[in-house]
Amino acid sequence: MIPVIFLLSASVALGLWMGWQFLRRRHSNPIHIGFHLILGVAGLEAVVMLMRGALTGTAAAASPFGKTAALVLALAVISGFATSVVARRWSRTTGGITLATHAVLGTVGFVMFLAWVLNL
């Protein structure tokens, strides 16, 4: 559990920092975006692995919180990809709305994951 919490926490922290930079109207560094992407996808994959079973063969109880957390985190990853596409082709307002959706989904997914972990 600890590595998964670390991966998702690092992704959330980097996302918060990049969001702060966005609000200050500074451009994001592609390296930071890449690390955020890698940490988020690795964290999502680790959550799914916890639900399906660890290397020892024991699976965490896939309660509704766990399944919902995985679904919301997957939607956050998808909306993150959509943000990069929308931001380049449409207005700044539409890109900002897409980015806000990504941030809300990521935050809700992270909180639901923590609630799932604490209930195990």
N, C-alpha and C positions, 0 to 999 in steps of 0.2 A: 504493500500500500504506500509506503513512504516514497519510493521512486515515482509513483504515479502522481502523488500529491506534489512532489517537487517539479515534475514536468509541467503540470497544469498551472502551478503557482508561478513558475518562471514565465510561461506563456502569457498569463494574465498580467504579471508585472510589466513585461515588455510591451504588451498591448496598451496598458495604462500610460506608460511613458510615451509611446507613439501617439496616443490620443491627445495627450497634453501638448505635444509638439504640433499636432494638427490644429488644436485650438489656438495656438500661438502663431498660426499661419506659416509654419516652417515645413519644408518638404521632408518626407521620410527617406531615410537612407535605405536603399534596396537590401543591404546586408541585414539591417534590423528586421525588415519585413520577411526576409528569408528565414532568419532564426525564429521569428514569431510563428511562421508557417510550420517549420519543422517541429518546434516544440508542441504546437497545437495538435498536429496530426499524430505525432508520437504519443501524446497524452491521450488522445481519443482511442488510438489503437491499444494502448495499455488498459484503458477502461474496458474495452471490449474483451481483451484477454482476461481481465479479472472476472468478467461475467461468464466467460466460456470455460475457464479453468486455468490454473497456474501450471507451471512446469511439474509440480509435485502431483498434479492430478486433482487437486482440490479447487473447487470453484466457490467464489463468493456468492452469497445468496442474492440472486438477481431479483431483488424486490422491485416494485413499481418505480421507486426513486432511482434505482440503478439504471433501469431500462429507459426511463424518461431523461435522465441525465445524459446517457449516451446519445439519445435521439437529438436532444437540444444541442449538445456539443457538435454533433454531425451537421446540424443546421447552421451552427456558427461557422464551421469550416467552409461550408458551401457559400454562405453569405459573404465570407471573407474573400473568396474567389470572385464573387459577383461584384464586390466593392471595387476591385482593381479594374474590372471591365467597365463598370458604370462610370467610375471617376474619370476615365480617359475619354469617354464618348459623349457623356451628358454633362449637364450643368453642375456647378459646385454644390448647389442645394440638393440635387438628387443624389450626388455622391455622398454628401453629408448624411442624408437620411439612410442610405444604405450602410454607411459606416456605423451610424447609431444603432441600426438594427443588428449589425454584427456584434457590436459591443454589448448590447442588452442580452442577446442570445448567449454569448460567451460567459457573461457574468451569471446569468441564471443557470446555465449548465454547470458552471464551476460550483456554485452554491448548492445545487442539487447533488452534485457528486460528493461534496463534503457532508451533506446531510445523510447520504447513503452510507458513507464510510463510518460516520459516527453512530449509525444504527446497527452496524454489523455486530 
